[in-house]
Amino acid sequence: MLIIPIYAKASEDIKEQEVVITDANSNTLNDGDTITVIKDLKIKGTSSVVKVGTKVKNIRLCDGDHDIDCKIPGFGDIKLKSEFVKKV
């Protein structure tokens, strides 16, 4: 005899979990926050470097490997990893 368990609807069992993005100090980041860079970051494809202490205003959080989408003065639009920034 084959016993097949009966499950509730998949939508009820699986609740969507909200992803929480944190900075290097484990502070929660939100859209519109101001952050600073904690490490010199080389920009791929150029000889430019984003220096330590660079302040970035009005960040946007996104999915993927690079969590933060922002605009850095002098560099333009760029994506950053949350492990290299701290919340101001």
C-alpha positions in Angstrom: 0.0 0.0 0.0 1.3 3.4 -1.0 0.6 6.3 1.4 0.8 9.8 -0.1 0.7 12.7 2.4 -1.7 15.5 1.6 -0.2 19.0 1.9 -1.9 22.4 2.2 -1.6 24.8 -0.7 2.0 25.7 -1.5 1.2 29.4 -1.3 0.1 29.0 2.3 3.1 27.0 3.3 5.8 29.1 1.7 5.7 32.6 3.0 7.9 35.1 1.1 10.8 36.2 3.2 12.0 39.8 2.9 15.7 40.0 2.4 17.5 42.3 4.9 20.6 44.0 3.6 23.1 45.0 6.3 26.3 47.0 6.2 29.8 46.1 7.5 28.7 46.9 11.1 25.4 44.8 10.8 23.2 47.9 10.6 20.1 47.5 8.4 20.2 49.5 5.2 17.1 51.0 3.6 16.4 52.9 0.3 17.4 56.5 0.6 20.1 56.0 3.3 23.5 57.8 3.3 26.6 55.5 3.5 30.3 55.9 3.4 32.9 53.6 1.8 35.2 51.8 4.3 37.8 50.5 1.8 39.5 51.7 -1.3 37.5 50.2 -4.2 39.0 49.8 -7.7 36.6 50.4 -10.5 36.7 47.6 -13.0 37.9 48.7 -16.5 39.4 52.0 -15.4 42.3 53.2 -13.3 40.0 55.1 -11.0 39.6 54.3 -7.3 36.7 55.2 -4.9 38.5 56.4 -1.8 37.8 55.5 1.9 35.4 57.9 3.4 33.5 58.7 0.2 30.0 59.7 1.2 27.2 58.4 -1.0 23.6 59.8 -0.6 20.3 58.3 -1.6 21.2 54.7 -2.2 18.8 52.2 -3.8 18.8 48.5 -2.7 18.7 45.8 -5.4 18.9 42.1 -5.8 22.0 40.3 -6.9 25.7 40.1 -6.0 26.0 43.9 -5.7 23.3 45.0 -3.2 23.5 48.8 -3.6 22.8 50.9 -6.6 24.0 54.5 -6.2 25.4 57.6 -7.9 28.9 58.6 -6.7 29.9 62.2 -7.6 32.8 62.1 -10.1 32.2 58.4 -11.0 28.5 58.2 -12.0 26.1 55.3 -11.5 27.8 52.4 -9.8 26.8 49.2 -7.9 28.5 48.4 -4.5 28.5 45.4 -2.2 27.1 46.1 1.2 30.2 44.6 2.9 32.3 47.6 1.9 30.1 50.3 3.3 28.8 51.6 6.6 25.7 53.6 7.4 26.1 57.2 8.4 
